[in-house]
Amino acid sequence: MKDLIFATNNAHKLEEITSITKAHFRILTLNDIGFSGEIPETSLSIEGNALQKAEFIYKRFSTNCFADDTGLEVDALDGAPGVYSARYAGENASYTDNVVKLLEALKGIENRNARFKTVIALIIDGQPYFFEGIISGKISDSPKGTSGFGYDPIFIPEGYQESFAEMPSELKNIISHRGLATKKLTDFLLNKVKEHSL
């Protein structure tokens, strides 16, 4: 239980989750297990994508692992980009491309309410478990800050004046969607370890 594979090719996600879990678990990357291919992500839901990625690696390596998927849901866009957040501006879109497209879609729209949602799918001995983190906020009129990744420069979490990209990573990792889901994952795993040691 001390070692877990994180089924992702996203270095930014790996850095965030590792910084949150490092006091308790050692996160193995796909490189650590000798996997360098693409992981399919074809589900129509955030939960489905997280599970699909975790199952893909579990079936090949028969080792406990987890994966996450995240979506930015904007009220004025009926929940878009949602499950398509990473490829909102196209299959090979950059973070900047996605941000530019979203700001263009919201031009002249007063309602800027949005939420980030992360779902982590964990597979232990073939059994799936899910952990969700949601944070509400608003989309700013223009990008602010240079930290973080993805939509961080235009997402201002509820109760704060600065965007995720303007925050110290320590603060973001505590309050963010991914931070909240990872905290639930960590608590669950620590309980599993405790039960196993009794």
C-alpha positions as CSV (number, residue, x, y, z in Angstrom):
1,M,0.0,0.0,0.0
2,K,3.0,2.3,0.4
3,D,3.6,2.4,-3.4
4,L,0.9,3.5,-5.8
5,I,1.0,4.0,-9.6
6,F,-0.5,7.2,-10.8
7,A,-1.8,6.5,-14.3
8,T,-1.1,9.9,-16.0
9,N,1.2,11.4,-18.6
10,N,0.5,14.9,-17.2
11,A,3.7,16.1,-15.4
12,H,1.7,19.0,-13.7
13,K,-0.8,16.7,-12.2
14,L,1.9,14.4,-11.0
15,E,3.7,17.2,-9.3
16,E,0.6,18.4,-7.6
17,I,-0.5,15.0,-6.3
18,T,3.0,14.0,-5.3
19,S,3.4,17.1,-3.2
20,I,0.1,16.3,-1.4
21,T,0.7,12.6,-0.7
22,K,4.5,12.5,-0.3
23,A,4.3,12.3,3.6
24,H,2.4,9.1,3.4
25,F,2.9,7.3,0.0
26,R,5.4,6.9,-2.8
27,I,3.8,7.7,-6.1
28,L,5.2,5.6,-9.0
29,T,5.0,7.2,-12.5
30,L,4.3,5.4,-15.7
31,N,8.0,5.8,-16.5
32,D,8.8,4.0,-13.2
33,I,6.9,0.9,-14.4
34,G,8.2,1.1,-17.9
35,F,5.1,2.2,-19.7
36,S,5.4,5.0,-22.3
37,G,2.2,4.6,-24.4
38,E,-1.0,6.6,-24.5
39,I,-3.8,5.8,-22.1
40,P,-7.3,5.9,-23.7
41,E,-9.7,8.6,-22.5
42,T,-12.9,8.2,-24.5
43,S,-15.7,8.2,-21.8
44,L,-18.4,10.9,-21.9
45,S,-18.0,11.6,-18.2
46,I,-15.2,12.7,-15.9
47,E,-15.8,9.7,-13.6
48,G,-15.7,7.4,-16.6
49,N,-12.5,8.8,-17.9
50,A,-10.8,8.4,-14.5
51,L,-11.9,4.8,-14.2
52,Q,-11.0,4.0,-17.8
53,K,-7.4,5.2,-17.3
54,A,-7.0,3.4,-14.0
55,E,-8.4,0.1,-15.4
56,F,-6.2,0.3,-18.4
57,I,-3.0,0.3,-16.3
58,Y,-4.3,-2.1,-13.7
59,K,-5.2,-4.7,-16.3
60,R,-1.7,-4.5,-17.8
61,F,0.3,-4.5,-14.6
62,S,-2.0,-6.0,-12.0
63,T,-0.8,-3.4,-9.5
64,N,-2.9,-1.0,-7.3
65,C,-3.1,2.3,-9.1
66,F,-5.2,5.4,-9.5
67,A,-6.0,8.0,-12.2
68,D,-7.8,11.3,-12.2
69,D,-9.9,13.3,-14.6
70,T,-10.8,17.0,-14.2
71,G,-13.3,19.2,-15.9
72,L,-14.1,23.0,-15.7
73,E,-17.8,23.5,-15.8
74,V,-19.0,27.0,-16.7
75,D,-22.7,27.9,-15.9
76,A,-23.2,30.2,-18.9
77,L,-21.9,27.5,-21.3
78,D,-24.3,24.8,-19.9
79,G,-21.4,23.0,-18.1
80,A,-18.9,23.2,-21.0
81,P,-16.1,22.6,-21.5
82,G,-16.6,19.8,-18.9
83,V,-15.2,16.4,-19.9
84,Y,-13.6,18.1,-23.0
85,S,-11.7,20.7,-20.9
86,A,-8.2,19.4,-21.9
87,R,-9.1,19.5,-25.6
88,Y,-11.6,22.3,-25.7
89,A,-9.8,24.1,-28.5
90,G,-8.9,20.9,-30.4
91,E,-7.2,17.6,-30.0
92,N,-3.7,19.0,-29.7
93,A,-4.7,22.3,-28.1
94,S,-2.3,24.1,-25.7
95,Y,-3.4,25.4,-22.3
96,T,-3.3,28.9,-23.9
97,D,-5.5,27.8,-26.8
98,N,-8.1,26.5,-24.4
99,V,-8.0,29.7,-22.3
100,V,-8.4,31.9,-25.3
101,K,-11.3,29.9,-26.6
102,L,-13.1,30.0,-23.3
103,L,-12.6,33.8,-22.8
104,E,-13.9,34.3,-26.3
105,A,-17.0,32.2,-25.6
106,L,-17.7,34.3,-22.5
107,K,-17.2,37.7,-24.1
108,G,-20.0,40.0,-23.1
109,I,-21.5,37.5,-20.7
110,E,-22.1,38.7,-17.2
111,N,-22.5,35.3,-15.5
112,R,-18.9,34.1,-14.9
113,N,-19.8,31.3,-12.4
114,A,-17.9,28.1,-12.8
115,R,-16.6,25.1,-10.9
116,F,-13.7,22.7,-11.2
117,K,-14.4,19.1,-10.6
118,T,-11.9,16.3,-10.1
119,V,-12.7,12.6,-9.8
120,I,-10.0,10.2,-8.7
121,A,-10.5,6.5,-9.5
122,L,-8.5,4.1,-7.3
123,I,-8.3,0.4,-8.0
124,I,-7.1,-1.9,-5.2
125,D,-7.1,-5.6,-5.8
126,G,-9.5,-5.1,-8.7
127,Q,-12.0,-3.1,-6.7
128,P,-12.7,0.5,-7.8
129,Y,-13.2,3.5,-5.4
130,F,-14.0,7.1,-6.3
131,F,-13.0,10.4,-4.7
132,E,-14.5,13.7,-5.8
133,G,-13.3,17.3,-5.3
134,I,-15.3,20.3,-6.4
135,I,-14.5,24.0,-5.9
136,S,-16.7,26.9,-7.1
137,G,-15.5,30.2,-8.4
138,K,-15.6,32.6,-11.3
139,I,-13.9,33.0,-14.7
140,S,-11.9,36.3,-14.8
141,D,-11.9,38.6,-17.8
142,S,-8.3,38.0,-18.6
143,P,-5.4,35.6,-17.5
144,K,-3.7,36.5,-14.2
145,G,-0.6,34.8,-12.7
146,T,2.1,32.5,-14.0
147,S,1.8,29.5,-11.7
148,G,-0.2,26.4,-12.1
149,F,-1.5,25.1,-15.5
150,G,-4.5,24.7,-17.6
151,Y,-7.3,27.2,-16.8
152,D,-5.6,28.3,-13.5
153,P,-4.9,31.8,-14.8
154,I,-8.6,32.6,-15.3
155,F,-10.2,30.7,-12.4
156,I,-10.8,32.7,-9.2
157,P,-12.0,30.4,-6.4
158,E,-14.9,31.5,-4.2
159,G,-13.7,33.5,-1.2
160,Y,-10.5,34.7,-2.9
161,Q,-9.4,37.6,-5.0
162,E,-6.6,36.0,-6.9
163,S,-6.6,33.3,-9.5
164,F,-5.2,29.8,-8.9
165,A,-2.2,30.9,-11.0
166,E,-1.5,33.8,-8.6
167,M,-1.6,31.6,-5.5
168,P,1.3,29.8,-3.8
169,S,1.1,26.1,-4.8
170,E,0.8,25.2,-1.1
171,L,-2.4,27.1,-0.8
172,K,-3.8,25.9,-4.1
173,N,-3.1,22.3,-3.2
174,I,-5.2,22.7,0.0
175,I,-8.3,24.3,-1.5
176,S,-8.3,23.1,-5.1
177,H,-10.6,20.4,-6.6
178,R,-7.6,18.1,-7.1
179,G,-6.4,18.8,-3.5
180,L,-9.8,18.0,-2.0
181,A,-10.1,14.7,-4.0
182,T,-6.5,13.8,-3.1
183,K,-7.1,14.4,0.6
184,K,-10.1,12.0,0.4
185,L,-7.9,9.5,-1.4
186,T,-5.1,9.8,1.2
187,D,-7.5,9.5,4.1
188,F,-9.0,6.3,2.6
189,L,-5.6,4.8,2.0
190,L,-4.3,5.5,5.5
191,N,-7.4,3.8,6.9
192,K,-6.7,0.8,4.6
193,V,-3.1,0.6,5.9
194,K,-4.3,0.8,9.5
195,E,-6.9,-1.9,8.9
196,H,-4.3,-4.1,7.2
197,S,-1.8,-3.7,10.1
198,L,-4.4,-4.7,12.8
